[in-house]
């Protein structure tokens, strides 16, 4: 019996794994890869539809653009700004 390995379908993963047999065939090596790939896909679909990639809300253009067009809606920008200002997010 030959063991067949498949490559994880996540774009940024190079792991090869042996999928489990049964009804649910696996495309990803781990839940983490599956979650990241699905999140990336969802964000791309939202961006193509003109929505905020992060939250999916309607896109609100900023009043002024500093360096480049922001990647998130005004609501998400305000949220991230508050998190960074509060010191809860550490880089």
Secondary structure, DSSP 4 states (H G I P E B T S, - for coil): -----EE-SSTT---EE-PPPSSS--SSSSHHHHHHHHHHHHHHHHHHTTB-TTT-PBP---SS-SSS--SS-HHHHHHHHHHHHHT-S--
